[in-house]
Amino acid sequence: MAENKEEDVNLGANKYRETQPLGTAAQTDKDYKEPPPAPLFEPGELSSWSFYRAGIAEFMATFLFLYITILTVMGLKRSDSLCSSVGIQGVAWAFGGMIFALVYCTAGISGGHINPAVTFGLFLARKLSLTRAVFYIVMQCLGAICGAGVVKGFMVGPYEKLKGGANFVSPGYTKGDGLGAEIIGTFVLVYTVFSATDAKRSARDSHVPILAPLPIGFAVFLVHLATIPITGTGINPARSLGAAIIYNKDEAWNDHWIFWVGPFIGAALAAVYHQIIIRAIPFKSSRS
């Protein structure tokens, strides 16, 4: 049995010693080469079909994300009681489940960001160029607006009454509470994205890219469970913008800055933490 086990380790995708502590094997493996950072500006992308194909994928994914999730929120608010509807848990599952499905579908085309905060965090880590990051964010916001607009078209009557699924700080909480919830919630999401798509882990464990959408979707689900009572859970500026534009009432716009500032701060903190603490990339650069 011991011989068979050793043979499986040697011949399998994981070529590192079985006694090597998890999380350190890829850092010391000589075969792994750190990919170069993406250029800040890459004008050549503008003439590539794959660039526009990726943007269209981000638009469609964010459109479907808003369509399903906002409809779920509308169904919850339309019910007389939480017990007669999907409840907060159902809304959280709708958000997390859609992220899982959409990341799985679009990861091979655009990376499956579906969120300007995720795009911003990956840009700070130099995983994509500024050209692509700006294009993704624009397409994500347009997709979100269209998705929320379709929901309003289905529910013209109750849409205004049900506040269009827009994000705002709930009564009983301060703007500081809402900002903190958005920062921490987005940190959890973007940190999970970095960990689930880490190239080092992919080199060590071949199953990681296949499973990447699962922890990302699960992180979205858990953050929604925690922060729906506070802000309705943004952690995605495109989602908040799409709902606010289509609802277009003062209630949605008064706190709207929170759903851009909070997620971008959370994404930046996650990028810095992952690059410096988890990957120690600046220290490796100095040694080289």
C-alpha positions in Angstrom: 0.0 0.0 0.0 2.8 2.4 0.9 4.6 1.7 -2.4 1.4 2.3 -4.4 0.7 5.5 -2.6 4.3 6.8 -3.3 3.9 5.8 -6.9 0.6 7.8 -7.2 2.3 10.9 -5.8 5.2 10.6 -8.1 3.2 10.0 -11.2 0.2 12.2 -10.5 -0.3 15.9 -11.1 1.2 16.7 -7.7 4.9 16.1 -8.1 6.0 17.5 -4.8 7.1 15.4 -1.9 4.3 14.1 0.3 6.1 15.4 3.4 6.3 18.9 2.0 4.0 21.2 4.1 1.0 22.6 2.2 1.5 26.1 0.9 5.3 26.0 0.8 6.0 23.4 -2.0 5.2 25.7 -4.9 7.2 28.6 -3.3 10.4 26.6 -3.3 9.9 24.5 -6.5 12.5 25.4 -9.1 10.3 24.4 -12.0 7.8 27.1 -11.3 8.4 30.4 -13.0 6.7 33.6 -11.9 4.8 35.0 -14.9 5.8 38.6 -15.8 3.4 41.3 -14.7 1.0 42.5 -17.3 2.0 45.8 -19.0 0.3 48.9 -17.7 -0.8 49.9 -21.2 -1.2 47.4 -24.0 -2.5 49.2 -27.1 -2.1 46.0 -29.2 -5.1 44.5 -27.3 -7.4 47.0 -29.1 -6.9 45.2 -32.4 -7.4 41.7 -31.0 -10.8 39.9 -31.3 -10.1 38.0 -28.0 -10.0 41.4 -26.2 -13.6 42.3 -27.4 -14.7 38.7 -27.0 -13.7 38.9 -23.3 -15.5 42.2 -22.8 -18.7 40.8 -24.4 -18.4 37.8 -22.0 -18.2 40.1 -19.0 -21.2 42.1 -20.3 -23.3 39.0 -20.7 -22.2 37.4 -17.4 -23.0 40.6 -15.5 -26.3 41.0 -17.3 -27.4 37.4 -16.3 -26.1 38.0 -12.8 -28.3 41.1 -12.2 -31.3 39.5 -14.0 -31.4 36.4 -11.7 -30.4 38.0 -8.5 -32.5 41.2 -8.6 -35.6 39.0 -9.6 -34.8 36.9 -6.5 -34.7 40.0 -4.3 -37.9 41.3 -5.8 -39.6 37.9 -5.1 -38.4 38.1 -1.5 -39.7 41.6 -0.9 -43.0 40.9 -2.6 -43.9 38.2 -0.2 -45.8 38.9 3.0 -43.3 37.0 5.1 -39.9 35.6 4.8 -41.3 32.1 5.5 -43.4 32.2 2.3 -40.4 33.1 0.1 -36.8 32.0 -0.4 -35.8 34.1 2.6 -32.4 35.8 3.1 -30.7 32.4 2.7 -32.3 32.0 -0.7 -31.1 35.4 -1.8 -27.6 34.6 -0.6 -27.7 31.4 -2.5 -28.9 33.2 -5.7 -26.0 35.5 -5.6 -23.4 32.9 -4.7 -24.8 30.3 -7.0 -24.9 32.6 -10.0 -21.3 33.7 -9.4 -20.3 30.0 -9.2 -22.1 29.2 -12.5 -20.9 32.4 -14.4 -17.3 32.1 -13.3 -17.3 28.5 -14.4 -18.7 29.6 -17.8 -16.6 32.6 -18.5 -13.3 31.9 -16.7 -11.7 30.6 -19.9 -12.7 33.6 -21.9 -12.3 36.7 -19.7 -11.3 35.3 -16.4 -14.8 35.5 -15.1 -14.5 38.8 -13.1 -18.2 39.9 -13.2 -17.3 42.6 -10.7 -15.3 45.9 -11.0 -13.8 45.3 -7.6 -12.4 42.0 -8.6 -11.0 43.5 -11.8 -9.5 46.4 -9.8 -7.8 44.0 -7.4 -6.3 41.9 -10.2 -5.2 45.0 -11.9 -3.3 46.2 -8.8 -1.6 42.8 -8.7 -0.6 43.3 -12.4 -2.7 40.3 -13.6 -4.2 42.4 -16.4 -3.4 45.7 -18.2 -5.1 49.0 -17.5 -6.6 48.9 -21.0 -8.3 45.6 -20.3 -9.3 46.6 -16.7 -11.1 49.7 -17.8 -12.8 47.9 -20.7 -14.0 45.1 -18.3 -15.4 47.6 -15.8 -17.3 49.5 -18.5 -18.8 46.3 -19.9 -19.7 45.0 -16.4 -21.5 48.2 -15.6 -23.4 48.2 -18.9 -24.4 44.6 -18.4 -25.6 45.3 -14.9 -27.8 48.3 -16.1 -29.3 46.1 -18.8 -30.0 43.2 -16.4 -31.7 45.5 -13.9 -33.7 47.1 -16.7 -35.1 43.8 -17.9 -36.2 43.1 -14.3 -38.0 46.4 -14.2 -39.7 45.6 -17.5 -41.1 42.4 -16.0 -42.3 44.2 -12.8 -43.3 47.6 -13.8 -45.9 48.0 -11.1 -44.2 46.6 -8.0 -40.7 47.6 -9.0 -40.8 51.1 -7.5 -42.6 49.9 -4.4 -40.0 47.1 -3.8 -37.1 49.6 -4.3 -35.6 47.9 -7.3 -33.2 45.7 -5.3 -31.0 48.8 -4.9 -28.3 48.9 -2.2 -28.5 51.3 0.7 -27.6 51.4 4.4 -30.4 49.9 6.4 -32.1 51.9 9.2 -30.3 51.4 12.5 -26.8 51.3 10.9 -24.5 54.3 10.2 -22.7 55.0 6.9 -19.5 53.9 8.7 -21.1 50.6 9.4 -22.1 50.2 5.8 -18.6 51.2 4.5 -16.9 48.8 6.9 -19.2 45.9 5.9 -18.5 46.6 2.2 -14.7 46.7 2.8 -14.5 43.5 4.8 -17.0 41.7 2.5 -15.1 42.6 -0.6 -11.8 41.7 1.0 -13.2 38.2 1.7 -14.3 37.8 -1.9 -11.2 39.2 -3.6 -8.9 37.3 -1.3 -10.8 34.1 -2.2 -10.4 34.9 -5.9 -6.6 35.3 -5.5 -6.3 32.1 -3.6 -8.5 30.1 -5.8 -6.8 31.2 -9.0 -3.2 31.3 -7.7 -0.8 30.1 -10.4 1.4 28.5 -7.9 -1.4 26.3 -6.6 -2.3 25.5 -10.1 1.3 24.3 -10.7 1.1 22.1 -7.6 -2.5 20.9 -7.6 -4.0 20.4 -11.0 -7.5 20.3 -9.7 -7.4 23.9 -8.4 -8.5 25.6 -11.6 -11.4 23.2 -12.0 -12.6 23.9 -8.5 -11.9 27.7 -8.5 -15.5 28.8 -9.1 -16.8 26.9 -6.1 -14.9 28.7 -3.3 -15.6 32.1 -5.1 -19.3 31.4 -5.2 -19.3 30.1 -1.7 -17.5 33.3 -0.5 -20.2 35.4 -2.1 -22.9 33.4 -0.4 -21.3 33.7 3.0 -20.7 37.4 2.7 -24.4 37.9 1.7 -25.6 36.0 4.7 -23.5 38.3 7.0 -24.2 41.7 5.4 -27.7 41.6 3.7 -29.2 43.1 6.9 -26.6 46.0 6.8 -26.4 47.1 3.2 -28.2 44.5 1.2 -24.7 43.5 0.3 -23.0 45.3 -2.6 -19.4 44.1 -2.8 -19.9 44.6 -6.5 -20.0 48.2 -7.8 -21.6 47.2 -11.1 -24.4 45.4 -9.3 -25.1 48.5 -7.1 -24.8 50.9 -10.1 -27.2 48.9 -12.3 -29.9 48.7 -9.6 -29.4 52.4 -8.6 -29.7 53.7 -12.2 -32.8 51.7 -13.0 -34.5 52.5 -9.6 -33.2 56.1 -9.7 -34.5 57.3 -6.4 -32.7 59.5 -3.8 -32.6 56.6 -1.4 -30.4 54.6 -3.7 -28.1 57.5 -4.6 -27.5 58.9 -1.1 -25.4 56.0 0.0 -24.2 55.0 -3.4 -20.6 56.1 -2.9 -20.2 53.5 -0.2 -20.7 50.7 -2.8 -17.8 52.0 -4.8 -15.4 53.2 -2.2 -15.9 50.2 0.1 -15.4 47.4 -2.5 -12.4 49.2 -4.1 -10.7 49.6 -0.7 -11.4 45.9 0.2 -10.1 44.8 -3.2 -6.9 46.8 -2.8 -6.3 45.4 0.7 -6.8 41.9 -0.5 -4.4 42.4 -3.4 -1.7 43.9 -1.1 -2.2 41.1 1.5 -2.0 38.3 -1.1 1.0 39.7 -2.9 3.0 40.7 0.2 2.0 38.2 2.8 0.8 35.1 0.9 3.1 35.3 -2.1 5.9 37.5 -0.7 6.6 38.7 -4.2 8.4 42.0 -3.3 10.9 40.0 -1.2 11.6 37.6 -4.0 12.1 40.4 -6.5 14.6 42.0 -4.2 16.5 38.7 -3.8 16.7 38.2 -7.5 
